[in-house]
Amino acid sequence: MTTAIFAMLVLGLFLALIRLVRGPSLPDRVVALDLMASFSVGLIAVYAVEMNQAMYLDVAMALALVAFLGTIAFAHSIEIGALPWRKS
């Protein structure tokens, strides 16, 4: 059962990677990056349940928090139009 879950999560991660690379716009890439982080949290959670190790759930929660804060920071930067890597 967990093999099928792992396979679906990896497939979703791969499809999100394609969206991250192809774009076409910066908000699409930010959403794809957030989706990849969510899939990674899912992979870690399923692995924690499979191996019966609650320690990995702490890692998944930390990754989810960092991904959420990163997405909020990117959204704020896009909204105000100040991209730090663009020198104008």
C-alpha positions in Angstrom: 0.0 0.0 0.0 2.7 2.5 0.9 4.5 1.7 -2.3 1.5 3.0 -4.3 1.4 6.1 -2.1 5.1 6.7 -2.6 4.7 6.3 -6.4 1.9 8.8 -6.6 3.7 11.4 -4.5 6.9 11.0 -6.6 4.8 11.4 -9.8 3.2 14.5 -8.4 6.7 15.8 -7.4 8.0 15.2 -10.9 5.0 17.0 -12.5 5.5 19.9 -10.2 9.1 20.0 -11.2 8.1 20.2 -14.8 5.9 23.2 -14.0 8.7 24.8 -12.0 11.1 24.5 -15.0 8.7 25.5 -17.7 7.0 28.4 -16.0 5.6 30.5 -17.8 5.5 33.2 -15.1 7.0 33.7 -11.7 3.8 33.1 -9.7 3.5 29.7 -11.5 7.0 28.8 -10.4 6.3 29.9 -6.8 3.2 27.8 -6.6 5.0 24.8 -8.2 7.8 25.2 -5.6 5.2 25.3 -2.8 3.6 22.2 -4.2 6.9 20.4 -4.3 7.5 21.2 -0.7 4.0 19.9 0.1 4.8 16.6 -1.7 8.1 16.4 0.1 6.2 16.8 3.4 3.9 14.0 2.3 6.8 11.8 1.4 8.5 12.3 4.8 5.2 11.7 6.6 4.5 8.4 4.8 8.1 7.3 5.4 7.7 8.1 9.1 4.6 6.0 9.3 6.2 3.2 7.3 9.3 3.1 9.5 7.3 3.8 12.7 9.6 6.8 13.5 7.9 9.8 14.9 11.1 11.8 14.7 10.6 12.3 11.0 7.2 14.0 11.6 9.1 16.8 13.3 11.2 17.2 10.2 8.1 17.3 8.1 6.5 20.0 10.2 9.6 22.1 10.1 9.8 21.8 6.3 6.1 22.7 6.0 6.6 25.8 8.1 9.7 26.9 6.2 7.9 26.3 2.8 4.9 28.3 4.0 7.0 31.2 5.1 8.9 31.1 1.9 5.8 31.2 -0.2 4.4 34.1 1.8 7.7 36.0 1.3 7.7 35.4 -2.4 4.0 36.4 -2.7 4.8 39.6 -0.8 7.8 40.4 -3.1 5.7 39.7 -6.2 2.9 41.9 -5.0 5.0 45.0 -4.2 7.1 44.5 -7.3 10.4 44.5 -5.5 12.3 41.4 -6.7 15.7 41.3 -4.9 17.6 39.8 -7.8 16.4 42.3 -10.3 18.6 45.5 -10.4 16.7 48.3 -12.1 
